[in-house]
Amino acid sequence: MAAGVGFYAIAITGTLFIGLIVYLLAKSNFMVPRRYEYLLQFNYQPEGNREPPYQTILDKYCAKITPINVRTLGDTERVELSFYVRMRDKEKGGEMIGELSRVPGIDLVNLFYDEEQI
């Protein structure tokens, strides 16, 4: 509207100001919900064709579970599993590791957090 009535300086200043505000908000991730995404790794000894016992624990503590890697370890049936997980509550990571460590056939449980977006 300022340009329509001849106030070109006000129009340019206003456009630059609003553009700067939008740029700063986009770079600062203002009002973007913080996601608690982690990399979960552990070794597991499969037991037949039944549902793995770790699945109920992951469902309890994680809002989202994305499998990213399954690797066999040597000549045994042990596998190393890697998942991206989004925690329901970031404070419960230690509890989840403890529960997973107590499950027979699971060991070397690691939970990694990367501050960059995954």
N, C-alpha and C positions, 0 to 999 in steps of 0.2 A: 504494500500500500504506500510506503514511503516513496518508492520509485515512481509511482503513478502520479504523485502530486509534486514531483520535482526534487525531493529530498534524497538525492543520490548518495550523499555521504552517510546518512543515517541508514539507508538500505544496505550499503556495502558493509558498514560497521556491524549492523545487526546480523547479517548473513555470516560474517566471519566469526562473530561471537557465538552464535548458535552452532555453527560447524565445529568450533573448538570444543564446546561443551559435549556435543555428540561424540566427537573423537575421543575425548578423555574418558567418558563413561564406557565406551566400547573397549578401550584399552585396560581399564581398571576392573572389568568384569563386575561392575556395580549391579547389585540386585540379582546376581546369578547364584542359584543355590549351590552350596559347596558339596561336592560329591566325595565320598570316602571310598575311593577305589584302591584296591591292593592287588598284589600278585601273591597267590598262595601256592606253595609247593610242598609236596610230601611224597614219601615212598609208601607203597601199598602192596600187600600180598593178597591177590584175589583168591576168593574161596568159592569156587563153583560158579553157577549162573545166577545166584540170588542177588538182590539189590545190595550195592555196596553200603557198609555201615556208615560211611562218612557222609552219605547223601542227606540223611535226616539232620545231621549237625550243620551242614552247610545251609540247608533250607531254614534252619532255626535262626542263624546269625546273619545270613546274607540276603539282600534284596534282589541281587542279580548275580548269576554265576555263569561265566563264559569259559568253557574248556579251551585251552590254547595249545597244550602239548601233552602227549603220552609217550614215554620212552621206556623201553625195557632195560633192565639193569643186568648186564652179563648173561650168563647161561641159566639164570633162575627165572621163576615166573614173576618176580618182583617188578613193579613198574613205578616210574616217577611220574606223578601227575602235576600239571601246572594249570591254574585257573586264574582268570581275572575275576575278582569278587568285589561287589559293592556292598559294604557293611550297612546293616540297618542302624547300628549304633556304633560309632567309632571307638567308644570306650570298652566295647565287649570283645575286642580282638584277642586279648590275652585269655579270656574265658574260652573262646573258640579253639585256640591253640591247645589249651589244657585238655579240653574234651577230645579233640582229635588225637592227642598224644596218648590218651588212656585207652583208645580203641585197639584191641588186639590186631596185629598185622599192619599197623600204621606207625611209622617212625620218621625222624628227620623232618619235622613240620616247621616250615618257615613262612612268615608273612612279611612281605615287603611293601613299603609305601613309597611312591614317587610323587613329589610335589607337582611335577608337570602333569598336564592333562594326558590321560591314557587314550 
